[in-house]
Amino acid sequence: MPRLAIATRNAHKVDEIWAILSPLLPHVHREDVASALDLGAPSPVEDGVTFEANALIKARALAASTGVPALADDSGIAVDVLGGSPGVFSAMWAGAHGDDAANLQLLLGQIADVPDEHRGAAFVCAAALVTPDGREFVEVGRMPGRVIREARGEGGFGYDPIFIADGQDVTNGELDAEAKNAISHRGMAFRAMAPHLVAVLG
């Protein structure tokens, strides 16, 4: 049984989370970490209306089903002119969960007429850690930036190719993984979570 379970079925996300956390958890090894998919854990209904609520739903369910500390995140893009949408619906914005290309194209179409100076947005990530004995920790990271008009770059996933973070001149899709993790919403949230993981895992 692993020492830590991560509540995701997305291999990209497991790799990204581990890349962020591994330097901060020297006593935890990659083989100590398993995903919900690896463990055959059921997927809970994510019916929260905030990133924090959905992260806790996933972490609580995984901790209960595996009996080991569970780490989860919920993240997405919040576009200013859309009132913070897609938000918690980012992964299913076009109707099918995880259809990155369709989600991206729908979002671009919805704000096609919005002037460049009003295309502000932010990636938001809530990370949650839940232990089998009921301890819960939540940390949030936010990466402000703007949505450009067409995709650039092959890296990352989701909306990365159409998002340029503040202070950058390339999209998240054009950044290498290390550079992206250094500034990303997920990087911020999981680095903030690291002290809780150290306390829980030893």
C-alpha positions as CSV (number, residue, x, y, z in Angstrom):
1,M,0.0,0.0,0.0
2,P,1.4,3.5,-0.8
3,R,2.1,6.1,1.8
4,L,0.2,8.7,-0.2
5,A,-2.7,8.5,-2.7
6,I,-3.3,11.2,-5.3
7,A,-6.9,11.7,-6.3
8,T,-6.5,11.9,-10.1
9,R,-6.8,9.7,-13.2
10,N,-4.7,12.1,-15.2
11,A,-1.2,10.9,-15.7
12,H,0.0,14.4,-16.7
13,K,-1.2,15.7,-13.4
14,V,0.5,13.0,-11.3
15,D,3.8,13.7,-13.0
16,E,3.3,17.5,-12.5
17,I,2.4,17.1,-8.8
18,W,5.3,14.8,-8.1
19,A,7.8,17.1,-9.9
20,I,6.6,19.9,-7.6
21,L,6.6,17.9,-4.4
22,S,9.6,15.6,-4.7
23,P,12.3,18.2,-3.9
24,L,10.2,19.1,-0.8
25,L,9.6,15.6,0.4
26,P,13.1,13.9,0.5
27,H,11.9,11.0,2.6
28,V,9.0,10.1,0.2
29,H,9.8,8.1,-3.0
30,R,7.9,7.9,-6.2
31,E,7.0,4.3,-5.5
32,D,5.4,5.5,-2.2
33,V,2.8,7.5,-4.3
34,A,-0.1,6.0,-6.2
35,S,-2.9,7.6,-8.2
36,A,-6.6,6.8,-7.8
37,L,-6.4,5.0,-11.1
38,D,-3.5,2.9,-9.9
39,L,-5.5,1.9,-6.8
40,G,-8.8,1.3,-8.6
41,A,-10.5,3.8,-6.3
42,P,-14.0,4.9,-7.3
43,S,-14.6,8.5,-8.6
44,P,-16.8,10.6,-6.3
45,V,-19.4,13.0,-7.7
46,E,-17.7,16.4,-7.8
47,D,-20.7,18.6,-7.0
48,G,-19.0,21.4,-5.1
49,V,-19.3,25.0,-6.4
50,T,-15.8,26.0,-5.5
51,F,-12.3,24.5,-6.2
52,E,-11.8,24.0,-2.5
53,A,-15.0,22.0,-2.1
54,N,-14.3,19.7,-5.0
55,A,-10.7,19.1,-3.9
56,L,-12.0,18.1,-0.4
57,I,-14.7,15.8,-1.9
58,K,-12.0,13.9,-3.9
59,A,-9.5,13.7,-1.1
60,R,-12.1,12.6,1.5
61,A,-13.4,9.8,-0.8
62,L,-9.9,8.5,-1.6
63,A,-8.7,8.6,2.0
64,A,-11.9,6.7,3.0
65,S,-11.5,4.0,0.3
66,T,-7.7,3.4,0.6
67,G,-7.0,4.1,4.3
68,V,-4.0,6.2,3.5
69,P,-3.5,10.0,3.4
70,A,-5.0,11.4,0.2
71,L,-4.0,14.4,-1.8
72,A,-6.4,16.0,-4.3
73,D,-6.6,19.2,-6.3
74,D,-9.3,21.0,-8.3
75,S,-8.2,23.6,-10.7
76,G,-9.3,25.6,-13.7
77,I,-9.2,28.9,-15.5
78,A,-11.3,31.9,-14.4
79,V,-11.8,34.5,-17.1
80,D,-12.7,38.0,-16.0
81,V,-15.2,38.9,-18.7
82,L,-17.0,35.6,-18.1
83,G,-17.5,36.4,-14.4
84,G,-14.9,33.8,-13.4
85,S,-16.1,31.0,-15.7
86,P,-15.3,28.3,-16.7
87,G,-14.1,28.0,-13.1
88,V,-15.0,24.6,-11.6
89,F,-16.4,23.6,-15.0
90,S,-13.1,24.1,-16.9
91,A,-12.6,20.4,-17.7
92,M,-16.1,20.0,-19.1
93,W,-16.7,23.5,-20.6
94,A,-17.6,22.1,-24.0
95,G,-19.7,19.3,-22.6
96,A,-17.4,16.3,-22.6
97,H,-15.0,15.9,-19.6
98,G,-11.4,16.3,-20.5
99,D,-11.8,17.3,-24.2
100,D,-9.1,19.9,-24.1
101,A,-9.3,20.9,-27.7
102,A,-13.0,21.4,-27.6
103,N,-12.9,23.3,-24.3
104,L,-10.2,25.6,-25.6
105,Q,-11.9,26.4,-28.9
106,L,-15.2,27.1,-27.2
107,L,-13.6,29.5,-24.7
108,L,-11.7,31.3,-27.5
109,G,-15.0,31.6,-29.5
110,Q,-16.9,33.0,-26.5
111,I,-14.4,35.9,-26.0
112,A,-13.4,36.4,-29.7
113,D,-14.7,39.9,-29.7
114,V,-13.2,41.0,-26.4
115,P,-10.4,43.5,-26.8
116,D,-6.9,42.4,-25.7
117,E,-6.9,44.7,-22.7
118,H,-10.0,43.0,-21.3
119,R,-8.8,39.4,-21.7
120,G,-7.6,39.0,-18.1
121,A,-7.8,35.6,-16.5
122,A,-6.2,33.4,-13.8
123,F,-5.5,29.8,-13.3
124,V,-6.6,28.7,-9.8
125,C,-5.8,25.6,-7.9
126,A,-7.0,24.3,-4.6
127,A,-5.1,21.5,-3.1
128,A,-6.5,19.3,-0.3
129,L,-4.9,16.8,2.0
130,V,-7.1,14.4,4.0
131,T,-5.9,11.7,6.4
132,P,-7.8,8.6,7.4
133,D,-8.1,9.9,10.9
134,G,-9.9,13.0,9.7
135,R,-7.3,15.8,9.5
136,E,-7.9,18.2,6.6
137,F,-5.7,20.8,5.0
138,V,-6.4,23.1,2.1
139,E,-4.1,25.5,0.2
140,V,-4.9,27.7,-2.8
141,G,-2.6,29.0,-5.6
142,R,-3.5,31.6,-8.2
143,M,-1.6,32.5,-11.4
144,P,-2.9,35.7,-13.0
145,G,-2.5,36.4,-16.7
146,R,-4.4,36.8,-19.9
147,V,-6.0,34.7,-22.6
148,I,-4.5,35.2,-26.1
149,R,-6.4,34.7,-29.4
150,E,-4.9,31.4,-30.7
151,A,-3.0,28.5,-29.2
152,R,0.7,28.5,-29.0
153,G,3.0,25.7,-27.8
154,E,2.7,21.9,-27.4
155,G,3.5,21.7,-23.7
156,G,1.2,21.5,-20.7
157,F,-2.4,20.5,-21.1
158,G,-5.9,22.0,-20.9
159,Y,-5.9,25.8,-21.5
160,D,-2.1,26.2,-21.2
161,P,-1.6,27.0,-24.9
162,I,-3.9,30.1,-24.8
163,F,-2.7,31.5,-21.5
164,I,0.2,33.9,-20.8
165,A,1.0,34.4,-17.1
166,D,1.8,37.9,-15.9
167,G,5.5,38.6,-16.4
168,Q,5.8,36.1,-19.2
169,D,5.9,36.6,-23.0
170,V,5.2,33.0,-23.8
171,T,2.2,30.8,-23.1
172,N,2.1,28.1,-20.5
173,G,2.2,25.7,-23.4
174,E,5.5,27.1,-24.5
175,L,7.1,26.8,-21.1
176,D,9.1,23.7,-20.1
177,A,7.7,21.8,-17.2
178,E,10.2,23.1,-14.7
179,A,9.6,26.8,-15.6
180,K,5.8,26.3,-15.6
181,N,5.9,24.6,-12.2
182,A,7.9,27.4,-10.7
183,I,5.1,30.0,-11.4
184,S,2.0,27.9,-11.7
185,H,-1.1,27.9,-9.6
186,R,-0.6,24.2,-9.0
187,G,3.0,24.8,-8.0
188,M,2.0,27.5,-5.5
189,A,-0.8,25.3,-4.0
190,F,1.3,22.2,-3.6
191,R,4.4,24.0,-2.3
192,A,2.2,25.5,0.4
193,M,0.9,22.0,1.1
194,A,4.3,20.5,1.5
195,P,4.7,21.3,5.2
196,H,1.4,19.6,6.0
197,L,2.6,16.5,4.0
198,V,5.9,16.5,6.0
199,A,3.9,16.6,9.2
200,V,1.5,13.8,8.1
201,L,4.1,11.5,6.3
202,G,7.1,12.1,8.5
